[in-house]
Amino acid sequence: MSRVAADGQSAVLDTAWAQIPRSREATSSTGSFTRSRVERIISIAAASGSVLIGTQSFLAALASTAERPEWRLPLMIVVFGALAVMLLACAFGRAVKVTSGIFACVYLLALAAWPFATAGIEPTPLPEPWIWFLVNLATLAAVLAFPLPVQIGFTILAPLLFYFVRLVQGGFAPDYWFAVGLDVSFALILGGVLVALGWMLRSVAENVDETRGRAVSSYARAAADDAAEQERVAVAALMHDSVLAALIAAERATTPRERALAATMAREALTRLANTEQDAHEGPDEPRKPSQLADDIETAAAELGADIEVHREISADSGPIPGRIARALALATTQAIANALQHAGGAGLGVAVVATQDRVRVEVHDAGEGFDLEAVPDDRLGIRASIVARVAAVGGSADLETGPQGTTVRLTWRGESSVIGVGP
């Protein structure tokens, strides 16, 4: 696909995405349209539930006597402070992953410090301490912050760590094994449900985004193809007018000046007619270096599926080539390469660009079986129009040698003084 077509398709794609309503919560990436909203819904739901459970845990912490006095206030400040920051982030939709991850890690550290905070105080199996109410909030924070494997690991680790520290606090007494184990089993089940819900919602959102992306891309391609077809129709009408005008001018020409003008009109009509089959049309006549011509040929060959390196013999005194002539040579060479790929299977395919002070020559050769040019049907214009006529239209010449040993196509342009013709 040419650069013009790619730019057109990109513009159509942007237009199509613009038809989808946006809100400030959406990310800048159109490919994550639904995923952004699902993440927002999850964070709001998490904040709503966490407020209720966090309030319950905070009230229990205020009346708690399970910790040593010097530990209770610092633990409450750290744990509930991190939880409050996470809730604010969820409410405003900013830095949700960072704050959720911080709270999840802070909670694990608080659990690890719990045996030290309760050392020397007589424990009881029931009721559970205030830190127990936050175990599933930590799991929920992991769902918001971490990828799926880490979520699963955290969902298992947090309840089991609570189980262990409570057993340590109770001196592994038999009463603790059953009472605390029952609560931990509920925490594991609920944590698994939270992880599964998060995974399911996100998977559905990703599938919706992927499907929408394919649909919009398909629409963009169809719209771009339709625009290209309309452009081809318009160009065909212009070509008809150009050719007809050139023929009328040639028929009415009676003086050398009139005939020269008719020849110029015919040359322009042939050039435009030869270029209509390409996505890239006339364009500016900015001069191009012979090395750039070789680069253009390599790029065109790569688009045809031929990975070839153009052999270059460019003298130091070689000058630039007018843009329209460079385009004609590149397009004619591309057609010759396409013929070699189609009819010779690309056997022995090679391309050379030779540039001197007053001449540019492009050679395309292959090792196919050759063919009889006179036997080619008149309606097959791959050589006559796309190669010979195209080069002749810019004042160049095309020479074709073919036989059992292969086919060689030579395209030569000898400067602005060149005479239009076909030959060596």
C-alpha positions in Angstrom: 0.0 0.0 0.0 1.4 3.4 -0.9 2.0 6.2 1.5 -0.9 8.2 0.2 -3.3 5.2 0.6 -1.9 4.6 4.1 -2.5 8.2 5.1 -6.0 8.1 3.7 -6.8 4.9 5.6 -5.4 6.4 8.8 -7.5 9.5 8.4 -10.6 7.4 7.8 -9.8 5.3 10.9 -9.4 8.4 13.1 -12.7 9.6 11.8 -14.4 6.3 12.6 -13.0 6.3 16.1 -14.2 9.9 16.6 -17.8 8.7 16.2 -17.5 6.7 19.5 -18.4 8.8 22.5 -15.7 9.5 25.0 -15.5 10.6 28.6 -12.7 12.0 30.7 -12.0 8.5 32.2 -11.1 7.0 28.9 -7.5 6.6 28.0 -6.0 8.1 25.0 -5.7 4.8 23.3 -8.8 4.0 21.2 -7.9 0.3 21.4 -8.7 0.2 25.2 -12.1 1.9 25.0 -14.1 -0.7 26.9 -11.3 -1.9 29.1 -10.9 1.7 30.4 -14.5 1.8 31.5 -14.4 -1.7 33.0 -11.4 -0.7 35.1 -13.3 2.4 36.2 -16.3 0.4 37.2 -14.2 -2.1 39.1 -12.4 0.7 41.0 -15.7 2.4 41.9 -17.2 -0.8 43.1 -14.1 -1.7 45.1 -14.1 1.8 46.7 -17.8 1.4 47.7 -17.4 -2.0 49.3 -14.1 -1.0 50.9 -15.7 2.0 52.7 -18.2 -0.2 54.5 -15.7 -2.9 55.5 -13.0 -0.4 56.3 -15.3 1.5 58.6 -16.2 -1.7 60.4 -12.5 -2.6 60.8 -11.7 1.0 62.0 -14.4 0.9 64.7 -13.2 -2.5 65.8 -9.6 -1.1 66.0 -10.6 1.8 68.1 -12.0 -0.6 70.8 -9.3 -3.2 70.4 -7.2 -4.4 73.3 -5.4 -7.2 71.5 -2.3 -5.2 70.7 0.3 -3.5 72.9 -0.4 0.2 73.3 2.8 1.3 71.6 1.9 -0.8 68.5 -1.8 -0.1 68.1 -1.7 3.5 67.0 1.2 3.2 64.5 -0.4 0.1 63.0 -3.8 1.9 62.6 -2.1 5.0 61.1 -0.1 3.0 58.5 -2.9 0.5 57.5 -5.9 2.8 57.5 -3.8 5.6 56.0 -2.9 3.5 53.1 -6.5 2.3 52.8 -7.8 5.9 52.8 -5.4 6.9 50.0 -6.5 3.9 48.0 -10.1 4.8 48.4 -9.5 8.4 47.3 -7.6 7.2 44.3 -10.4 4.9 43.3 -13.0 7.6 43.8 -11.1 10.1 41.6 -9.8 7.5 39.1 -6.2 8.5 39.5 -3.2 6.4 40.4 -5.4 3.4 41.3 -2.8 0.7 40.6 -0.1 2.5 42.6 -2.1 3.2 45.7 -3.8 -0.3 45.6 -0.4 -2.0 45.3 0.9 0.1 48.3 -2.0 -0.9 50.5 -1.7 -4.6 49.6 2.0 -4.5 50.5 1.4 -2.5 53.7 -1.2 -5.0 54.8 1.2 -7.9 54.4 3.8 -6.0 56.4 1.2 -5.4 59.1 0.3 -9.0 59.2 4.0 -10.0 59.5 4.3 -7.5 62.5 1.2 -8.7 64.2 2.9 -11.3 66.5 5.2 -8.6 67.8 2.4 -6.2 68.3 0.5 -8.7 70.4 3.4 -10.2 72.3 2.7 -10.6 76.0 -1.1 -10.1 75.7 -3.4 -13.1 76.3 -5.1 -13.9 73.0 -8.6 -15.4 72.4 -9.7 -17.4 69.3 -12.8 -15.3 68.9 -13.7 -12.7 68.0 -11.1 -12.1 65.3 -9.0 -8.9 65.6 -9.6 -5.9 63.5 -6.9 -6.7 61.0 -8.9 -9.8 60.0 -11.6 -7.6 58.4 -9.1 -6.2 55.9 -7.8 -9.5 54.5 -10.2 -9.5 51.5 -9.7 -5.8 51.0 -6.1 -6.5 50.5 -7.0 -9.2 48.0 -9.3 -6.7 46.2 -6.4 -4.2 46.2 -4.2 -6.9 44.5 -6.9 -7.4 41.8 -6.7 -3.6 41.1 -3.0 -3.4 41.1 -1.3 -6.6 39.9 -1.4 -8.9 36.9 -3.4 -12.2 37.2 -0.6 -14.5 38.4 0.3 -12.1 41.2 -3.4 -11.7 42.1 -3.8 -15.5 42.5 -0.6 -15.7 44.6 -1.7 -12.8 46.8 -5.2 -14.3 47.3 -3.6 -17.4 48.7 -0.8 -15.8 50.6 -2.7 -13.2 52.6 -5.2 -15.5 54.3 -2.6 -18.2 54.9 -0.3 -15.6 56.4 -3.1 -14.4 58.7 -3.7 -18.0 59.7 0.0 -18.5 60.5 0.3 -15.3 62.6 -2.8 -16.1 64.5 -1.5 -19.6 65.3 1.8 -18.0 66.4 -0.2 -15.5 68.6 -2.2 -18.3 70.2 0.8 -20.6 70.7 -0.6 -23.1 68.2 -3.3 -24.1 70.6 -5.9 -26.5 69.3 -8.7 -24.0 69.7 -7.1 -21.8 67.1 -6.6 -24.4 64.4 -10.3 -24.9 63.8 -11.7 -21.4 64.6 -9.2 -19.5 62.6 -9.0 -22.1 59.9 -12.8 -21.8 59.2 -12.5 -18.0 58.8 -9.4 -18.4 56.5 -11.3 -20.9 54.3 -14.1 -18.3 53.8 -11.4 -15.7 53.0 -9.9 -18.0 50.4 -13.2 -18.6 48.7 -14.2 -15.0 48.7 -10.8 -13.9 47.4 -11.1 -16.5 44.6 -14.4 -15.1 43.6 -13.0 -11.5 43.5 -10.1 -12.6 41.3 -12.4 -14.6 38.9 -14.8 -11.6 38.6 -12.0 -9.2 37.8 -10.5 -11.6 35.2 -13.9 -12.2 33.6 -14.8 -8.6 33.3 -11.4 -7.6 31.9 -11.4 -10.5 29.4 -14.9 -9.5 28.1 -13.7 -5.9 27.8 -10.6 -6.9 25.8 -12.7 -9.0 23.5 -15.1 -6.2 22.9 -12.2 -3.8 22.2 -10.6 -6.3 19.8 -13.8 -6.8 17.9 -14.5 -3.1 17.7 -11.0 -2.5 16.4 -11.4 -5.1 13.7 -14.8 -3.7 12.7 -13.5 -0.1 12.5 -10.3 -1.2 10.6 -12.6 -3.1 8.1 -14.7 0.0 7.7 -11.6 2.1 7.2 -10.2 -0.2 4.5 -13.6 -0.3 2.7 -13.9 3.5 2.8 -10.3 3.9 1.6 -10.9 1.4 -1.3 -14.1 3.2 -2.2 -12.2 6.6 -2.2 -9.4 5.1 -4.4 -11.9 3.7 -6.8 -13.7 7.0 -7.1 -10.3 8.7 -7.7 -9.5 6.2 -10.4 -12.8 7.0 -12.2 -12.1 10.7 -12.0 -8.5 10.2 -13.3 -9.8 8.0 -16.1 -12.1 10.8 -17.2 -9.2 13.3 -17.1 -7.1 10.9 -19.1 -9.7 10.5 -21.7 -9.9 14.3 -22.1 -6.1 14.6 -22.2 -5.7 12.0 -24.9 -8.6 13.3 -26.9 -7.2 16.9 -26.7 -3.7 15.6 -27.8 -5.2 13.8 -30.8 -7.3 16.8 -31.8 -4.2 19.1 -31.5 -2.1 16.6 -33.6 -4.8 16.4 -36.3 -5.1 20.2 -36.6 -1.4 20.9 -36.4 0.0 22.6 -39.6 3.1 24.4 -38.4 6.2 23.1 -36.7 5.3 24.9 -33.5 1.8 23.4 -33.5 3.2 20.0 -34.1 5.7 20.5 -31.2 2.9 21.5 -28.9 0.9 18.5 -29.9 3.9 16.2 -29.3 4.2 17.8 -25.8 0.6 17.2 -25.1 0.8 13.6 -26.3 3.9 13.0 -24.1 2.1 14.4 -21.0 -1.0 12.3 -21.8 1.1 9.1 -22.2 2.9 9.8 -18.9 -0.3 10.3 -17.0 -2.0 7.4 -18.7 0.9 5.1 -17.8 0.8 6.3 -14.2 -2.9 5.8 -13.6 -2.4 2.2 -12.6 -0.2 3.2 -9.7 -1.3 4.6 -6.4 1.3 7.3 -6.5 0.4 9.8 -9.3 2.4 12.6 -10.9 3.5 14.5 -7.9 6.1 17.3 -8.0 9.0 17.3 -10.5 11.7 17.6 -7.8 15.0 16.2 -9.0 16.2 12.9 -7.6 19.7 11.4 -7.4 20.4 8.2 -9.2 21.0 6.5 -5.8 17.4 7.5 -4.8 16.1 6.0 -8.0 17.9 2.7 -7.0 16.3 3.0 -3.6 12.8 3.5 -5.1 13.3 0.4 -7.3 14.4 -1.7 -4.3 11.4 -0.6 -2.3 9.0 -1.3 -5.2 10.6 -4.8 -5.7 10.1 -5.5 -1.9 6.4 -4.6 -2.2 6.2 -7.2 -5.0 7.8 -9.8 -2.8 11.3 -9.7 -4.4 14.1 -9.1 -2.0 16.8 -7.8 -4.4 19.7 -5.4 -4.1 20.1 -3.1 -7.0 23.6 -3.1 -8.4 24.8 0.5 -8.7 27.4 2.1 -11.0 27.0 5.8 -10.3 29.8 8.1 -11.4 30.8 11.0 -9.3 29.9 13.5 -12.0 26.4 12.1 -12.6 23.7 14.8 -12.1 20.2 14.6 -10.6 17.3 13.2 -12.6 14.0 15.2 -13.0 11.3 13.8 -10.8 8.9 12.9 -13.6 11.6 11.0 -15.4 12.8 9.2 -12.3 9.2 8.1 -11.6 8.8 6.9 -15.1 12.0 4.8 -14.9 11.1 3.4 -11.5 7.6 2.5 -12.6 8.8 0.9 -15.8 11.4 -1.0 -13.9 8.8 -2.2 -11.4 6.7 -3.5 -14.3 9.7 -5.3 -15.7 10.4 -6.9 -12.3 6.8 -7.9 -12.1 7.0 -9.6 -15.5 10.1 -11.5 -14.4 8.4 -12.7 -11.3 5.3 -13.7 -13.1 6.7 -15.4 -16.2 10.2 -16.5 -15.1 9.5 -17.1 -11.4 12.2 -14.6 -10.5 15.0 -16.9 -11.6 18.2 -15.1 -12.0 16.5 -11.8 -11.3 18.8 -8.8 -11.1 18.6 -5.0 -11.5 21.4 -2.5 -12.2 21.4 1.3 -12.2 24.2 2.9 -14.3 24.5 6.6 -14.2 27.0 8.9 -15.9 27.2 12.6 -16.6 24.7 12.6 -19.4 22.9 9.2 -19.2 21.0 7.0 -16.9 20.4 3.3 -17.7 18.4 0.7 -15.8 18.8 -3.0 -16.6 16.5 -5.8 -15.5 17.5 -9.3 -16.3 16.2 -12.8 -15.5 17.1 -16.4 -16.4 13.7 -17.4 -17.7 12.9 -19.2 -21.0 12.3 -15.9 -22.8 9.3 -15.2 -25.1 8.3 -13.9 -28.5 7.4 -10.2 -28.3 5.5 -10.3 -31.6 3.3 -13.2 -30.2 2.2 -11.1 -27.3 -1.6 -10.2 -27.8 -2.3 -6.6 -28.5 -4.4 -6.3 -25.3 -1.5 -7.2 -23.1 0.0 -3.8 -22.3 2.5 -4.8 -19.6 5.4 -4.2 -22.0 4.0 -1.9 -24.6 2.3 0.6 -22.3 3.8 0.2 -18.9 7.4 -0.1 -20.1 8.0 1.1 -23.7 5.3 3.9 -23.8 6.1 5.1 -20.3 9.8 5.6 -20.9 9.2 7.0 -24.4 6.8 9.5 -22.9 9.6 11.1 -21.0 12.1 11.1 -23.8 13.8 7.8 -23.0 14.3 4.5 -24.8 13.5 0.9 -24.0 15.4 -2.0 -25.4 14.3 -5.6 -24.9 16.4 -8.7 -25.5 14.9 -12.2 -24.9 15.8 -15.7 -25.7 16.3 -19.2 -24.1 19.0 -17.8 -21.8 16.7 -15.2 -20.3 15.3 -11.7 -20.8 17.0 -8.3 -20.4 15.2 -5.0 -20.4 17.3 -1.8 -20.8 15.8 1.6 -20.0 17.9 4.6 -21.0 17.5 8.3 -20.6 20.1 10.5 -22.1 19.1 13.9 -20.7 16.7 16.6 -21.9 18.1 16.4 -25.4 17.1 12.8 -25.8 14.8 11.9 -28.7 11.7 9.9 -28.0 12.1 6.5 -29.3 12.5 2.8 -28.8 15.8 1.2 -29.4 19.3 0.7 -28.0 
